[in-house]
Amino acid sequence: MNVCFLDLRSMHEEIADEIQEVWSRICAQCSFVGAEYVGQFEQQWAEYCGTAYCVGVADGTVGLELSLRALGIRPGDEVIVPGNTFIATAEAVVKAGGVPVFIDVDPATHLITADGVAAAITPRTAAVVVVHLYGQPADMDAIRAVAIKAGIAVVEDAAQAHGATWQGKRVGGLSDIASFSFYPGKNLGAFGDAGAVVTNDPALAERVRLMSNHGRPPNSPHLHELVGGTHRLDALQAAILTVKLKRLDAWNAARERAARLYAQALAGLPVELVQVADEATSSHHLTVIRTSHRDELRRLLAAENVATGIHYPIPCHLQKAFRGLNTPPLPMVERLAGRILSLPMFPHISEAQIRHVADAIARAFDRLGRSGVGVAVEPHDPSPAAAR
C-alpha cells in the first residue's frame, strides 16, 4: 500500500464540476481581478470566522505583514513569535519593520504560552503573533490577558487552523487581527497562493485594504492615500475558495475522524502525539508525533511507501537569516526540531491507510528496539552545524 502525505486529487474530484462552472463564467466575463467573486468570498469568510471584516490578499505571508503594518509597527518595535513556526511568521515581522523576538514553547502542545509571552515583553514590545500550529489554537484567553495588561497587540497566524476553535469560538476572531493562508495544501486551499485578513476593527480592515491595492480607496482608481502595493486576492482564487468553503466543515470532520483513528492505532507504540487542549478543537492540518528516532523512523516508513514530513526541522532562530539576532537558547524548540515527524493527513485518508501507517511504525520500532521518546532538554548549540 502507498500512503501519500497529502491527497489533493480526491478533494478536487469532489468539486471539479463546480470549479469548471465558475472558471467558465469568469472567463466569459473576463473578470479576473476584484469584482463580485472577491467580495462574495470576503463576506462568507468573515461570517465563517465570526468577524465583522475580511480583506482578501495575495497570500498568508503578506496578510501578516499588512496586519502588522496596519497596527502601526515601527522600525525597531519588537514582535514576539514562536521559535517553531514556518519562517513566514518572522519574515512578516521584518517586512513590517519590526524585530522578531523568538520564544520557547510548551512541550506537549508545541505552542507559545501566556507565561512565555509575559517573560519576553520589554518596553520595546509592540505585538505578539500567536501561531495556531498544526491546526490547534493556543490559549488565547490567557495570552490576550497578558497582552492587554502590557498594552500590546495580538495577531493570529491562522495559516494552519481554518475552522479551529478556542472555547467554542473560531480562530480569526480571537485577536486584534488575523491572517489566513489558502496555499493549496491548507485545509481550505486555493489553486495557488492566496490569503485573507480578518478583524473586528473597521480602521484596521480599511488600512489593510488600502495597502493591498496601492493605497487606493474602493471605487477610487486614481486616488492614493498611502504607499501600498499589489497584494490583492485574484477573482479566480476567490471563486474557487467560495466553492470549497461549503465543504470545509465536512473535510475538517473527516480530519478529526482520522486523528482519532491515529490515536487509537498508535496507542502502545513508543511515539507521542502532540496534545490538543481541552478548550480547543483542532482543524488537524497536520498529525505530528515525537520520537527519539525520527530520522531512522522516517527512512523505514519511506521503505514501506509511507510519505512523511517535518514541520519544521530547523527552528527560525537557527536559520541563517535570523542568526544575527543572537536569540538566547530555546531548549524545547531546539529539542523538538529533532524529534517531530508529520504523518499523512488529509480528509480522504482511509482507515486502512492509517492502519498501514501505524503497522509500519510498529515494525520500524521492532527493528529499532522500541526505544523511549521522552523529550529531554539538551544544551543550546547556535553553531551552523546545529542548524543543518
Salt bridges, closest charged atoms under 4 A:
GLU14 OE1 - ARG247 NE 3.26
GLU14 OE2 - HIS348 NE2 2.62
GLU18 OE1 - LYS246 NZ 2.83
GLU18 OE2 - ARG247 NH1 2.93
GLU21 OE2 - ARG25 NH1 3.54
GLU42 OE2 - ARG209 NH1 3.29
GLU65 OE2 - ARG69 NH1 3.70
ASP77 OD2 - ARG74 NE 3.75
GLU78 OE2 - ARG124 NE 3.09
GLU156 OE1 - HIS132 NE2 2.87
ASP249 OD1 - ARG170 NH2 3.54
GLU256 OE2 - ARG260 NH1 3.49
GLU256 OE1 - HIS284 NE2 2.68
GLU272 OE1 - ARG290 NE 3.14
ASP295 OD1 - ARG294 NE 2.70
GLU296 OE2 - HIS293 ND1 3.43
GLU304 OE1 - ARG363 NH2 2.62
GLU334 OE2 - HIS317 NE2 2.84
GLU334 OE2 - HIS380 ND1 2.59
ASP359 OD1 - ARG355 NH1 3.66
ASP366 OD1 - ARG370 NH1 3.19
GLU378 OE2 - ARG335 NH1 2.54
